[in-house]
Each structure stands twice: as C-alpha cells, then as structure tokens.
Amino acid sequence: MIINTQFAKELAAHLLEINAVILRPNDPFTWASGWNSPIYCDNRLTLRHPEIRSKIYTEFTNIIQSDFPNIDVITGTATAGIPHAAWVADQLGKPMAYVRAKPKSYGMGNQIEGGVAKEESTVVIEDLISTGGSALSVIDALQFVGAEVSALLSIFTYGFDVALKNFEKVNVPIFTLTDYSTLVEVAVEKGFVTSKDLEHLESWRSNPDTWPNN
C-alpha cells in the first residue's frame, strides 16, 4: 500500500537519478534466482545522499506516527534495513533492533539483535520486497519470540502477487514508499525509457519467472 502517491513519484525520480534503480528492458540483468529482469535495484545507494535518505526516514516516521503511534520497537532487516530503522527509531525516540537472516553460529547465537521482548509490538523496515522471502524470515523470527509484528514498511516493492499472498498468510500489512508501476511511469515521463519499452516492462512484471520467453 502506498500512502503518499506524490512522494512515491518524487522518490521514484530520485532512485532513477542516482542509479539506485536501473532499467534495461532490451538488455536484461540476471538475478541470483536465475530470473531475467529489465530492472536492477540497489537502494543502498540512497545512503550516499543525505537529502534523499532523510526524505525516506521522514516518510517512514510519518507513517508510523499516523498508523502505529504506540509501537514499542523499530526493527530493521539485516543489512539494508538497519540504517533506515536506526534513523526512524532515533526520530521517534524508540528502541531499535535488527534481525539477521539466520542465528549467529557463535557466541549467544542471536538472530534478533538489540532485542524485541515477548508481546512487544514492532514494525519491520526493509529496503526492497521482491518475493518477500527475506522479510518473511524476519517476521517469523519475531513472531517465534512472541513479538507482535504490526506492519512491514519498505522503500520499494515490485508488487509481485506471490509476495502479497505470502504476507496475507502471516497477516502483516505492507506499506511501501514507492513501487514498480510508479517507477515505470516516472521513468517514461523523465525519459529514462521510452513508451516503446513499456510492453517489455509490463510483460516482465506479469511473468517474471519466464520472461522474456513467456
């Protein structure tokens, strides 16, 4: 769910301008999953731009203050969600935690760092949602210790149906600052791609696992 459509367009433009998102509909990338993709997204590049990262954590903060004012802890996903969660927690004066992909193999074997106690409420901050697998593993770890995960907040989402279905299963709503459809719209407006590229971009979004041979 996008709350602020005007900000979604503004952020999409920023991501394109700093090459945090690159669109190559005629020269696709290959993801680690083996999928061919006309888009590559690296939101970590926003960390190099104080004015952009400030807008991101301010918008996250606004959503939490509006919809989850009594949240106990702000949780980031390791590693990309950590800095944004830290800035949001600082803005709100809230405790902050982060969750590793898996427990450490040494020391106390922690997976949740900083700590989220049983029955405490938290929102999870992520940078990117594709199929949702990494964020779901974080939610599973938090729910396993008895925490209440009120929402997942993400900078960007591809909006795949499989991700939406996965989050519905765990009953966790998604709030995203911008998404694939908005990004493509802005990319055409600003000349990053042409209107002729839209067919490729839309067909990938519908069948990412078989594109471009769908």
MDTraj code that builds the backbone (N, CA, C; nanometers):
import mdtraj as md
import numpy as np

residues = "MET ILE ILE ASN THR GLN PHE ALA LYS GLU LEU ALA ALA HIS LEU LEU GLU ILE ASN ALA VAL ILE LEU ARG PRO ASN ASP PRO PHE THR TRP ALA SER GLY TRP ASN SER PRO ILE TYR CYS ASP ASN ARG LEU THR LEU ARG HIS PRO GLU ILE ARG SER LYS ILE TYR THR GLU PHE THR ASN ILE ILE GLN SER ASP PHE PRO ASN ILE ASP VAL ILE THR GLY THR ALA THR ALA GLY ILE PRO HIS ALA ALA TRP VAL ALA ASP GLN LEU GLY LYS PRO MET ALA TYR VAL ARG ALA LYS PRO LYS SER TYR GLY MET GLY ASN GLN ILE GLU GLY GLY VAL ALA LYS GLU GLU SER THR VAL VAL ILE GLU ASP LEU ILE SER THR GLY GLY SER ALA LEU SER VAL ILE ASP ALA LEU GLN PHE VAL GLY ALA GLU VAL SER ALA LEU LEU SER ILE PHE THR TYR GLY PHE ASP VAL ALA LEU LYS ASN PHE GLU LYS VAL ASN VAL PRO ILE PHE THR LEU THR ASP TYR SER THR LEU VAL GLU VAL ALA VAL GLU LYS GLY PHE VAL THR SER LYS ASP LEU GLU HIS LEU GLU SER TRP ARG SER ASN PRO ASP THR TRP PRO ASN ASN".split()
xyz = np.array([
    [0.0847, -0.1193, 0.0000],
    [0.0000, 0.0000, 0.0000],
    [0.0887, 0.1250, 0.0000],
    [0.0612, 0.2134, -0.0937],
    [0.1292, 0.3426, -0.0963],
    [0.0378, 0.4461, -0.0318],
    [0.0877, 0.5156, 0.0689],
    [0.0089, 0.6165, 0.1395],
    [0.0141, 0.7500, 0.0676],
    [0.1338, 0.7894, 0.0259],
    [0.1568, 0.9226, -0.0301],
    [0.1995, 0.9080, -0.1764],
    [0.1047, 0.9202, -0.2690],
    [0.1350, 0.8981, -0.4097],
    [0.2277, 1.0058, -0.4662],
    [0.2171, 1.1268, -0.4158],
    [0.3063, 1.2334, -0.4623],
    [0.4503, 1.2039, -0.4231],
    [0.4696, 1.1596, -0.2984],
    [0.6040, 1.1248, -0.2541],
    [0.6551, 1.0026, -0.3299],
    [0.5669, 0.9089, -0.3622],
    [0.6074, 0.7884, -0.4359],
    [0.6704, 0.8265, -0.5693],
    [0.6117, 0.9235, -0.6381],
    [0.6681, 0.9695, -0.7655],
    [0.8000, 1.0435, -0.7441],
    [0.8045, 1.1259, -0.6418],
    [0.9268, 1.2002, -0.6114],
    [1.0416, 1.1051, -0.5799],
    [1.0140, 1.0043, -0.4982],
    [1.1180, 0.9088, -0.4618],
    [1.1605, 0.8253, -0.5821],
    [1.0654, 0.7845, -0.6643],
    [1.0984, 0.7078, -0.7846],
    [1.1952, 0.7866, -0.8725],
    [1.1719, 0.9156, -0.8862],
    [1.2613, 1.0002, -0.9653],
    [1.4007, 1.0045, -0.9040],
    [1.4075, 1.0167, -0.7724],
    [1.5380, 1.0181, -0.7044],
    [1.6127, 0.8868, -0.7283],
    [1.5431, 0.7753, -0.7155],
    [1.6076, 0.6444, -0.7322],
    [1.6629, 0.6277, -0.8734],
    [1.5907, 0.6765, -0.9702],
    [1.6369, 0.6701, -1.1087],
    [1.7569, 0.7621, -1.1308],
    [1.7505, 0.8808, -1.0736],
    [1.8557, 0.9807, -1.0952],
    [1.9893, 0.9395, -1.0359],
    [1.9873, 0.8659, -0.9241],
    [2.1143, 0.8259, -0.8609],
    [2.1536, 0.6822, -0.8984],
    [2.0812, 0.6241, -0.9938],
    [2.1071, 0.4867, -1.0399],
    [2.0870, 0.3815, -0.9314],
    [2.0062, 0.4143, -0.8316],
    [1.9665, 0.3117, -0.7357],
    [1.8746, 0.2115, -0.8044],
    [1.8051, 0.2579, -0.9065],
    [1.7265, 0.1706, -0.9930],
    [1.7703, 0.1942, -1.1368],
    [1.8024, 0.0864, -1.2065],
    [1.8415, 0.0933, -1.3464],
    [1.7449, 0.0077, -1.4274],
    [1.6920, 0.0648, -1.5339],
    [1.6003, -0.0071, -1.6225],
    [1.6708, -0.0379, -1.7546],
    [1.6743, -0.1679, -1.7908],
    [1.7333, -0.2100, -1.9183],
    [1.6403, -0.3116, -1.9846],
    [1.5284, -0.2658, -2.0394],
    [1.4307, -0.3600, -2.0967],
    [1.4827, -0.4385, -2.2158],
    [1.5841, -0.3855, -2.2851],
    [1.6364, -0.4551, -2.4028],
    [1.7713, -0.5211, -2.3786],
    [1.8218, -0.5097, -2.2584],
    [1.9492, -0.5720, -2.2207],
    [1.9381, -0.6178, -2.0754],
    [1.8566, -0.7192, -2.0498],
    [1.8192, -0.7544, -1.9126],
    [1.9340, -0.8023, -1.8251],
    [1.9125, -0.7824, -1.6953],
    [2.0018, -0.8335, -1.5924],
    [1.9631, -0.9781, -1.5626],
    [2.0518, -1.0503, -1.4942],
    [2.0186, -1.1833, -1.4429],
    [2.0298, -1.1788, -1.2914],
    [1.9199, -1.2075, -1.2227],
    [1.9201, -1.2087, -1.0773],
    [1.9827, -1.3382, -1.0254],
    [2.0147, -1.3378, -0.8970],
    [2.0715, -1.4574, -0.8329],
    [1.9764, -1.5765, -0.8438],
    [1.8468, -1.5486, -0.8497],
    [1.7463, -1.6543, -0.8615],
    [1.7480, -1.7199, -0.9993],
    [1.8182, -1.6562, -1.0952],
    [1.8176, -1.7056, -1.2320],
    [1.7184, -1.6334, -1.3215],
    [1.6311, -1.5493, -1.2612],
    [1.5348, -1.4734, -1.3397],
    [1.6070, -1.3707, -1.4265],
    [1.5575, -1.3524, -1.5486],
    [1.5979, -1.2391, -1.6305],
    [1.5119, -1.1197, -1.5892],
    [1.5725, -1.0028, -1.5828],
    [1.4986, -0.8870, -1.5339],
    [1.5409, -0.7593, -1.6061],
    [1.4438, -0.6748, -1.6403],
    [1.4760, -0.5469, -1.7024],
    [1.5103, -0.4391, -1.5997],
    [1.5118, -0.4766, -1.4711],
    [1.5343, -0.3784, -1.3660],
    [1.6346, -0.4310, -1.2639],
    [1.7201, -0.3409, -1.2177],
    [1.8108, -0.3733, -1.1073],
    [1.7951, -0.2645, -1.0031],
    [1.7777, -0.3050, -0.8781],
    [1.7511, -0.2103, -0.7703],
    [1.8534, -0.2271, -0.6590],
    [1.9203, -0.1175, -0.6231],
    [2.0157, -0.1167, -0.5121],
    [1.9905, 0.0086, -0.4289],
    [1.8970, -0.0027, -0.3356],
    [1.8592, 0.1124, -0.2542],
    [1.9672, 0.1544, -0.1549],
    [2.0716, 0.0733, -0.1397],
    [2.1817, 0.1136, -0.0529],
    [2.2487, 0.2411, -0.1028],
    [2.2350, 0.2691, -0.2319],
    [2.2939, 0.3913, -0.2867],
    [2.2305, 0.5167, -0.2293],
    [2.1109, 0.5044, -0.1709],
    [2.0493, 0.6216, -0.1073],
    [2.1296, 0.6671, 0.0143],
    [2.2096, 0.5782, 0.0711],
    [2.2892, 0.6136, 0.1889],
    [2.3928, 0.7209, 0.1564],
    [2.4322, 0.7304, 0.0292],
    [2.5309, 0.8297, -0.0145],
    [2.4710, 0.9689, -0.0306],
    [2.3390, 0.9786, -0.0183],
    [2.2701, 1.1043, -0.0476],
    [2.1871, 1.1474, 0.0738],
    [2.2438, 1.2310, 0.1597],
    [2.1746, 1.2696, 0.2835],
    [2.0349, 1.3261, 0.2617],
    [2.0160, 1.4047, 0.1548],
    [1.8862, 1.4669, 0.1340],
    [1.7808, 1.3625, 0.0970],
    [1.8211, 1.2557, 0.0260],
    [1.7264, 1.1504, -0.0125],
    [1.6984, 1.0583, 0.1051],
    [1.8035, 1.0155, 0.1741],
    [1.7810, 0.9245, 0.2874],
    [1.6994, 0.9932, 0.3962],
    [1.7168, 1.1256, 0.4115],
    [1.6375, 1.1993, 0.5092],
    [1.4891, 1.1974, 0.4729],
    [1.4591, 1.2127, 0.3440],
    [1.3198, 1.2062, 0.2991],
    [1.2607, 1.0678, 0.3251],
    [1.3427, 0.9638, 0.3049],
    [1.2960, 0.8270, 0.3251],
    [1.2615, 0.8018, 0.4713],
    [1.3534, 0.8328, 0.5612],
    [1.3226, 0.8008, 0.7011],
    [1.2164, 0.8933, 0.7585],
    [1.2049, 1.0141, 0.7029],
    [1.0975, 1.1036, 0.7480],
    [0.9616, 1.0488, 0.7071],
    [0.9521, 0.9950, 0.5851],
    [0.8251, 0.9386, 0.5394],
    [0.7898, 0.8123, 0.6178],
    [0.8887, 0.7282, 0.6454],
    [0.8653, 0.6120, 0.7318],
    [0.8121, 0.6578, 0.8681],
    [0.8757, 0.7595, 0.9228],
    [0.8364, 0.8117, 1.0535],
    [0.6929, 0.8621, 1.0507],
    [0.6562, 0.9323, 0.9442],
    [0.5200, 0.9849, 0.9324],
    [0.4163, 0.8728, 0.9315],
    [0.4472, 0.7638, 0.8596],
    [0.3539, 0.6509, 0.8534],
    [0.3352, 0.5892, 0.9919],
    [0.4462, 0.5706, 1.0630],
    [0.4375, 0.5094, 1.1957],
    [0.3625, 0.5995, 1.2921],
    [0.3910, 0.7286, 1.2896],
    [0.3212, 0.8213, 1.3794],
    [0.1716, 0.8254, 1.3506],
    [0.1355, 0.8111, 1.2230],
    [-0.0050, 0.8173, 1.1854],
    [-0.0803, 0.6884, 1.2154],
    [-0.0179, 0.5735, 1.1815],
    [-0.0899, 0.4457, 1.1883],
    [-0.0505, 0.3560, 1.3052],
    [0.0705, 0.3760, 1.3592],
    [0.1193, 0.2892, 1.4670],
    [0.1882, 0.3729, 1.5766],
    [0.1158, 0.4700, 1.6334],
    [0.1792, 0.5631, 1.7278],
    [0.2280, 0.4989, 1.8571],
    [0.1732, 0.3839, 1.8923],
    [0.2090, 0.3201, 2.0195],
    [0.3048, 0.2030, 2.0025],
    [0.3721, 0.1974, 1.8888],
    [0.4652, 0.0870, 1.8624],
    [0.5770, 0.0868, 1.9666],
    [0.6250, -0.0319, 2.0031],
    [0.7280, -0.0419, 2.1068],
    [0.8698, -0.0366, 2.0513],
    [0.8931, -0.1053, 1.9400],
    [1.0294, -0.1199, 1.8871],
    [1.0276, -0.1032, 1.7354],
    [1.1342, -0.0423, 1.6823],
    [1.1540, -0.0342, 1.5382],
    [1.2576, -0.1404, 1.5007],
    [1.2227, -0.2283, 1.4073],
    [1.3119, -0.3380, 1.3699],
    [1.3548, -0.3257, 1.2241],
    [1.4860, -0.3379, 1.2005],
    [1.5383, -0.3367, 1.0646],
    [1.5758, -0.4758, 1.0193],
    [1.5722, -0.4973, 0.8895],
    [1.6200, -0.6231, 0.8330],
    [1.7688, -0.6093, 0.8031],
    [1.8440, -0.7145, 0.8299],
    [1.9879, -0.7126, 0.8011],
    [2.0092, -0.7470, 0.6545],
    [2.0911, -0.6643, 0.5858],
    [2.1578, -0.5483, 0.6415],
    [2.0953, -0.4167, 0.5939],
    [2.0264, -0.4217, 0.4805],
    [1.9844, -0.2984, 0.4146],
    [1.8831, -0.2168, 0.4946],
    [1.8042, -0.2824, 0.5785],
    [1.7039, -0.2086, 0.6550],
    [1.7570, -0.1458, 0.7827],
    [1.8779, -0.1836, 0.8214],
    [1.9314, -0.1383, 0.9503],
    [1.9466, 0.0131, 0.9599],
    [2.0145, 0.0798, 0.8651],
    [2.0327, 0.2239, 0.8824],
    [1.9014, 0.3010, 0.8856],
    [1.8065, 0.2626, 0.8004],
    [1.6792, 0.3334, 0.7978],
    [1.6025, 0.3122, 0.9285],
    [1.6072, 0.1898, 0.9812],
    [1.5426, 0.1625, 1.1095],
    [1.6061, 0.2447, 1.2206],
    [1.7383, 0.2603, 1.2155],
    [1.8084, 0.3372, 1.3186],
    [1.7668, 0.4840, 1.3151],
    [1.7585, 0.5411, 1.1936],
    [1.7176, 0.6814, 1.1827],
    [1.5734, 0.7007, 1.2277],
    [1.4860, 0.6083, 1.1927],
    [1.3459, 0.6186, 1.2338],
    [1.3337, 0.6063, 1.3852],
    [1.4031, 0.5082, 1.4422],
    [1.3990, 0.4899, 1.5880],
    [1.4475, 0.6141, 1.6593],
    [1.5511, 0.6773, 1.6043],
    [1.6039, 0.7999, 1.6639],
    [1.5010, 0.9125, 1.6562],
    [1.4342, 0.9255, 1.5410],
    [1.3319, 1.0288, 1.5249],
    [1.2174, 1.0108, 1.6244],
    [1.1821, 0.8858, 1.6495],
    [1.0680, 0.8558, 1.7365],
    [1.1065, 0.8369, 1.8828],
    [1.2369, 0.8296, 1.9092],
    [1.2809, 0.8041, 2.0463],
    [1.2427, 0.6647, 2.0937],
    [1.2462, 0.5668, 2.0007],
    [1.2056, 0.4298, 2.0300],
    [1.3267, 0.3363, 2.0327],
    [1.3173, 0.2228, 2.1026],
    [1.4207, 0.1193, 2.0938],
    [1.4294, 0.0672, 1.9502],
    [1.5479, 0.0177, 1.9146],
    [1.5689, -0.0332, 1.7798],
    [1.6335, -0.1708, 1.7867],
    [1.5937, -0.2573, 1.6960],
    [1.6519, -0.3911, 1.6868],
    [1.6742, -0.4223, 1.5398],
    [1.7508, -0.5286, 1.5141],
    [1.7566, -0.5789, 1.3770],
    [1.7633, -0.7301, 1.3810],
    [1.7238, -0.7907, 1.2700],
    [1.7139, -0.9365, 1.2625],
    [1.8044, -0.9876, 1.1515],
    [1.8910, -1.0829, 1.1875],
    [1.9790, -1.1471, 1.0897],
    [1.9005, -1.2485, 1.0064],
    [1.9594, -1.2840, 0.8917],
    [1.8959, -1.3855, 0.8074],
    [1.8893, -1.5199, 0.8789],
    [1.9867, -1.5485, 0.9641],
    [1.9874, -1.6707, 1.0430],
    [2.0658, -1.6455, 1.1714],
    [2.0468, -1.7279, 1.2742],
    [2.1181, -1.7079, 1.4002],
    [2.2697, -1.7159, 1.3822],
    [2.3423, -1.6410, 1.4649],
    [2.4881, -1.6485, 1.4624],
    [2.5336, -1.7891, 1.5002],
    [2.6439, -1.8301, 1.4441],
    [2.6978, -1.9641, 1.4726],
    [2.7970, -1.9604, 1.5883],
    [2.8052, -1.8480, 1.6578],
    [2.8999, -1.8331, 1.7686],
    [2.8368, -1.7454, 1.8764],
    [2.9074, -1.7343, 1.9897],
    [2.8574, -1.6509, 2.0992],
    [2.7234, -1.6997, 2.1509],
    [2.6297, -1.6047, 2.1656],
    [2.4967, -1.6369, 2.2169],
    [2.4034, -1.6912, 2.1092],
    [2.4517, -1.6939, 1.9852],
    [2.3692, -1.7469, 1.8761],
    [2.2476, -1.6620, 1.8447],
    [2.2598, -1.5306, 1.8670],
    [2.1451, -1.4419, 1.8457],
    [2.1074, -1.4291, 1.6987],
    [1.9784, -1.4214, 1.6744],
    [1.9286, -1.3815, 1.5432],
    [1.8694, -1.2414, 1.5501],
    [1.8052, -1.2115, 1.6623],
    [1.7500, -1.0781, 1.6846],
    [1.8479, -0.9996, 1.7717],
    [1.9032, -0.8933, 1.7160],
    [1.9998, -0.8116, 1.7884],
    [1.9327, -0.6847, 1.8390],
    [1.9657, -0.6463, 1.9630],
    [1.9031, -0.5303, 2.0240],
    [1.7848, -0.5719, 2.1091],
    [1.7139, -0.6759, 2.0634],
    [1.6093, -0.7360, 2.1454],
    [1.4697, -0.6826, 2.1196],
    [1.3767, -0.7746, 2.1007],
    [1.2337, -0.7446, 2.0972],
    [1.1694, -0.8452, 2.1916],
    [1.1082, -0.7963, 2.2971],
    [1.0557, -0.8836, 2.4012],
    [0.9197, -0.9421, 2.3630],
    [0.8858, -1.0499, 2.4316],
    [0.7556, -1.1122, 2.4124],
    [0.6451, -1.0102, 2.4369],
    [0.5468, -1.0074, 2.3463],
    [0.4295, -0.9215, 2.3494],
    [0.4594, -0.7749, 2.3157],
    [0.5850, -0.7413, 2.2853],
    [0.6126, -0.6065, 2.2362],
    [0.5707, -0.5962, 2.0899],
    [0.5235, -0.4775, 2.0524],
    [0.4843, -0.4540, 1.9135],
    [0.6003, -0.3912, 1.8371],
    [0.6086, -0.4241, 1.7093],
    [0.7168, -0.3709, 1.6280],
    [0.6724, -0.3549, 1.4830],
    [0.7363, -0.2645, 1.4127],
    [0.7250, -0.2573, 1.2676],
    [0.8605, -0.2965, 1.2109],
    [0.8587, -0.3641, 1.0976],
    [0.9821, -0.4072, 1.0318],
    [1.0099, -0.3147, 0.9143],
    [1.1326, -0.2664, 0.9053],
    [1.1716, -0.1791, 0.7952],
    [1.2671, -0.2527, 0.7028],
    [1.2295, -0.2581, 0.5755],
    [1.3026, -0.3298, 0.4716],
    [1.3312, -0.2319, 0.3574],
    [1.4324, -0.2592, 0.2758],
    [1.4595, -0.1681, 0.1645],
    [1.3903, -0.2102, 0.0357],
    [1.3653, -0.3418, 0.0186],
    [1.3152, -0.3915, -0.1087],
    [1.2357, -0.5195, -0.0881],
    [1.1203, -0.5283, -0.1530],
    [1.0408, -0.6502, -0.1496],
    [1.0324, -0.7071, -0.2904],
    [1.0803, -0.8292, -0.3086],
    [1.0600, -0.8997, -0.4359],
    [0.9557, -1.0095, -0.4107],
    [1.0003, -1.1308, -0.3795],
    [0.9041, -1.2359, -0.3448],
    [0.8618, -1.2275, -0.1985],
    [0.9387, -1.1523, -0.1189],
    [0.9059, -1.1359, 0.0219],
    [0.9737, -1.2346, 0.1136],
    [1.0565, -1.3237, 0.0580],
    [1.1155, -1.4304, 0.1387],
    [1.2009, -1.3818, 0.2535],
    [1.2877, -1.2839, 0.2304],
    [1.3774, -1.2383, 0.3367],
    [1.3005, -1.1675, 0.4475],
    [1.2030, -1.0859, 0.4101],
    [1.1230, -1.0166, 0.5117],
    [1.0379, -1.1152, 0.5907],
    [0.9874, -1.2182, 0.5232],
    [0.9066, -1.3186, 0.5933],
    [0.9885, -1.3952, 0.6963],
    [1.1173, -1.4212, 0.6665],
    [1.2016, -1.4906, 0.7636],
    [1.2236, -1.4036, 0.8874],
    [1.2302, -1.2719, 0.8677],
    [1.2429, -1.1784, 0.9801],
    [1.1147, -1.1794, 1.0634],
    [1.0004, -1.1743, 0.9964],
    [0.8718, -1.1778, 1.0663],
    [0.8566, -1.3082, 1.1438],
    [0.8957, -1.4196, 1.0844],
    [0.8886, -1.5492, 1.1519],
    [0.9719, -1.5489, 1.2797],
    [1.0934, -1.4920, 1.2720],
    [1.1818, -1.4883, 1.3894],
    [1.1206, -1.4042, 1.5009],
    [1.0591, -1.2930, 1.4646],
    [0.9973, -1.2054, 1.5647],
    [0.8736, -1.2707, 1.6263],
    [0.7925, -1.3328, 1.5425],
    [0.6720, -1.3981, 1.5948],
    [0.7074, -1.5197, 1.6792],
    [0.8200, -1.5834, 1.6477],
    [0.8638, -1.7002, 1.7249],
    [0.8933, -1.6627, 1.8696],
    [0.9467, -1.5422, 1.8924],
    [0.9769, -1.4995, 2.0298],
    [0.8569, -1.4322, 2.0966],
    [0.7443, -1.4277, 2.0248],
    [0.6219, -1.3746, 2.0853],
    [0.5972, -1.2276, 2.0612],
    [0.6753, -1.1664, 1.9693],
    [0.6532, -1.0257, 1.9377],
    [0.5333, -1.0104, 1.8443],
    [0.4728, -0.8937, 1.8478],
    [0.3606, -0.8625, 1.7597],
    [0.4130, -0.7771, 1.6441],
    [0.4127, -0.8304, 1.5240],
    [0.4590, -0.7548, 1.4072],
    [0.3389, -0.6810, 1.3486],
    [0.3378, -0.5502, 1.3658],
    [0.2214, -0.4702, 1.3256],
    [0.2199, -0.4385, 1.1772],
    [0.3388, -0.4269, 1.1152],
    [0.3443, -0.3925, 0.9734],
    [0.4852, -0.4102, 0.9199],
    [0.4945, -0.4187, 0.7881],
    [0.6211, -0.4156, 0.7177],
    [0.6254, -0.2882, 0.6347],
    [0.7307, -0.2103, 0.6506],
    [0.7499, -0.0877, 0.5747],
    [0.8702, -0.1054, 0.4831],
    [0.8532, -0.0733, 0.3550],
    [0.9606, -0.0928, 0.2582],
    [0.9788, 0.0313, 0.1711],
    [1.1026, 0.0531, 0.1276],
    [1.1283, 0.1636, 0.0356],
    [1.0637, 0.1360, -0.0996],
    [1.0795, 0.0123, -0.1494],
    [1.0357, -0.0202, -0.2853],
    [0.9829, -0.1626, -0.2904],
    [0.8844, -0.1849, -0.3744],
    [0.8350, -0.3201, -0.3982],
    [0.8071, -0.3393, -0.5470],
    [0.8324, -0.4617, -0.5950],
    [0.7962, -0.4967, -0.7315],
    [0.6466, -0.5246, -0.7439],
    [0.5821, -0.5522, -0.6308],
    [0.4388, -0.5778, -0.6322],
    [0.3992, -0.7127, -0.6871],
    [0.4887, -0.8114, -0.6749],
    [0.4564, -0.9452, -0.7240],
    [0.3400, -1.0053, -0.6447],
    [0.2531, -1.0770, -0.7144],
    [0.1389, -1.1410, -0.6481],
    [0.1842, -1.2395, -0.5404],
    [0.2942, -1.3105, -0.5660],
    [0.3406, -1.4098, -0.4688],
    [0.3767, -1.3443, -0.3369],
    [0.4325, -1.2231, -0.3404],
    [0.4669, -1.1530, -0.2177],
    [0.3410, -1.1122, -0.1419],
    [0.2437, -1.0594, -0.2138],
    [0.1192, -1.0178, -0.1485],
    [0.0514, -1.1355, -0.0790],
    [0.0494, -1.2496, -0.1464],
    [-0.0130, -1.3690, -0.0888],
    [0.0640, -1.4166, 0.0343],
    [0.1976, -1.4103, 0.0272],
    [0.2792, -1.4545, 0.1410],
    [0.2541, -1.3696, 0.2646],
    [0.2420, -1.2390, 0.2471],
    [0.2208, -1.1517, 0.3628],
    [0.0784, -1.1617, 0.4164],
    [-0.0155, -1.1923, 0.3291],
    [-0.1527, -1.2154, 0.3744],
    [-0.1588, -1.3359, 0.4672],
    [-0.0767, -1.4379, 0.4386],
    [-0.0756, -1.5595, 0.5205],
    [-0.0327, -1.5321, 0.6637],
    [0.0601, -1.4363, 0.6812],
    [0.1079, -1.4052, 0.8172],
    [0.0352, -1.2848, 0.8753],
    [-0.0636, -1.2339, 0.7997],
    [-0.1497, -1.1248, 0.8468],
    [-0.0689, -1.0000, 0.8849],
    [0.0264, -0.9651, 0.7989],
    [0.1075, -0.8452, 0.8216],
    [0.0874, -0.7509, 0.7036],
    [0.0330, -0.6309, 0.7269],
    [0.0126, -0.5359, 0.6172],
    [0.1444, -0.4764, 0.5686],
    [0.1490, -0.4399, 0.4405],
    [0.2684, -0.3818, 0.3791],
    [0.2426, -0.2353, 0.3455],
    [0.3358, -0.1509, 0.3837],
    [0.3338, -0.0107, 0.3431],
    [0.4633, 0.0153, 0.2669],
    [0.4521, 0.0667, 0.1465],
    [0.5719, 0.0900, 0.0658],
    [0.5769, 0.2348, 0.0200],
    [0.6977, 0.2908, 0.0137],
    [0.7112, 0.4315, -0.0238],
    [0.6925, 0.4521, -0.1732],
    [0.7375, 0.3574, -0.2551],
    [0.7139, 0.3621, -0.3983],
    [0.7146, 0.2198, -0.4527],
    [0.6747, 0.2037, -0.5788],
    [0.6640, 0.0685, -0.6328],
    [0.6982, 0.0661, -0.7820],
    [0.6945, -0.0519, -0.8377],
    [0.7366, -0.0727, -0.9766],
    [0.6511, 0.0067, -1.0750],
    [0.5209, 0.0041, -1.0573],
    [0.4319, 0.0746, -1.1500],
    [0.4596, 0.2243, -1.1493],
    [0.4773, 0.2804, -1.0310],
    [0.5078, 0.4230, -1.0193],
    [0.6420, 0.4542, -1.0838],
    [0.7393, 0.3678, -1.0590],
    [0.8726, 0.3887, -1.1129],
    [0.8730, 0.3895, -1.2654],
    [0.8027, 0.2945, -1.3263],
    [0.7968, 0.2876, -1.4720],
    [0.7281, 0.4114, -1.5281],
    [0.6216, 0.4547, -1.4641],
    [0.5509, 0.5757, -1.5073],
    [0.6449, 0.6963, -1.5063],
    [0.7200, 0.7124, -1.3976],
    [0.8126, 0.8256, -1.3842],
    [0.9279, 0.8121, -1.4834],
    [0.9737, 0.6891, -1.5047],
    [1.0850, 0.6656, -1.5980],
    [1.0489, 0.7086, -1.7394],
    [0.9253, 0.6836, -1.7806],
    [0.8801, 0.7262, -1.9134],
    [0.8697, 0.8790, -1.9185],
    [0.8108, 0.9379, -1.8139],
    [0.7942, 1.0841, -1.8099],
    [0.9274, 1.1569, -1.8200],
    [1.0302, 1.1018, -1.7551],
    [1.1590, 1.1691, -1.7493],
    [1.2587, 1.1196, -1.8534],
    [1.2160, 1.0286, -1.9394],
    [1.2991, 0.9869, -2.0499],
    [1.4036, 0.8819, -2.0189],
    [1.3902, 0.8120, -1.9067],
    [1.4833, 0.7034, -1.8762],
    [1.4568, 0.5821, -1.9648],
    [1.3317, 0.5648, -2.0035],
    [1.2925, 0.4638, -2.1017],
    [1.1900, 0.5281, -2.1951],
    [1.1620, 0.4636, -2.3064],
    [1.0634, 0.5172, -2.3999],
    [0.9306, 0.4447, -2.3844],
    [0.8283, 0.5028, -2.4419],
    [0.6968, 0.4390, -2.4365],
    [0.6981, 0.3040, -2.5078],
    [0.7904, 0.2870, -2.6030],
    [0.8032, 0.1587, -2.6726],
    [0.8532, 0.0480, -2.5804],
    [0.9220, 0.0866, -2.4728],
    [0.9753, -0.0123, -2.3780],
    [0.8687, -0.0659, -2.2828],
    [0.7543, -0.0001, -2.2789],
    [0.6519, -0.0354, -2.1802],
    [0.6048, -0.1799, -2.1937],
    [0.5932, -0.2268, -2.3168],
    [0.5461, -0.3644, -2.3366],
    [0.6397, -0.4632, -2.2693],
    [0.7717, -0.4445, -2.2846],
    [0.8689, -0.5322, -2.2195],
    [0.8569, -0.5232, -2.0675],
    [0.8486, -0.4011, -2.0171],
    [0.8444, -0.3799, -1.8725],
    [0.7179, -0.4377, -1.8102],
    [0.6064, -0.4245, -1.8789],
    [0.4797, -0.4759, -1.8265],
    [0.4721, -0.6281, -1.8369],
    [0.5283, -0.6847, -1.9440],
    [0.5240, -0.8305, -1.9574],
    [0.6126, -0.8974, -1.8534],
    [0.7252, -0.8343, -1.8186],
    [0.8102, -0.8887, -1.7118],
    [0.7370, -0.8872, -1.5793],
    [0.6721, -0.7766, -1.5500],
    [0.6004, -0.7637, -1.4227],
    [0.4933, -0.8717, -1.4077],
    [0.4316, -0.9135, -1.5184],
    [0.3256, -1.0150, -1.5144],
    [0.3804, -1.1559, -1.4990],
    [0.4974, -1.1834, -1.5628],
    [0.5536, -1.3187, -1.5611],
    [0.7052, -1.3140, -1.5438],
    [0.7512, -1.2708, -1.4265],
    [0.8961, -1.2503, -1.4084],
    [0.9789, -1.3785, -1.4142],
    [0.9193, -1.4923, -1.3816],
    [0.9949, -1.6164, -1.3779],
    [1.0203, -1.6759, -1.5155],
    [0.9395, -1.6357, -1.6150],
    [0.9567, -1.6912, -1.7502],
    [0.9966, -1.5857, -1.8529],
    [0.9959, -1.4598, -1.8179],
    [1.0312, -1.3519, -1.9100],
    [1.1771, -1.3665, -1.9536],
    [1.2130, -1.3405, -2.0802],
    [1.1286, -1.2842, -2.1863],
    [1.0639, -1.3906, -2.2748],
    [1.0643, -1.5149, -2.2309],
    [1.0098, -1.6237, -2.3160],
    [0.8705, -1.6641, -2.2726],
    [0.7911, -1.5664, -2.2244],
    [0.6562, -1.6018, -2.1791],
    [0.5549, -1.5843, -2.2916],
])
top = md.Topology()
chain = top.add_chain()
for i, resn in enumerate(residues, 1):
    res = top.add_residue(resn, chain, resSeq=i)
    for name in ("N", "CA", "C"):
        top.add_atom(name, md.element.get_by_symbol(name[0]), res)
traj = md.Trajectory(xyz[None], top)
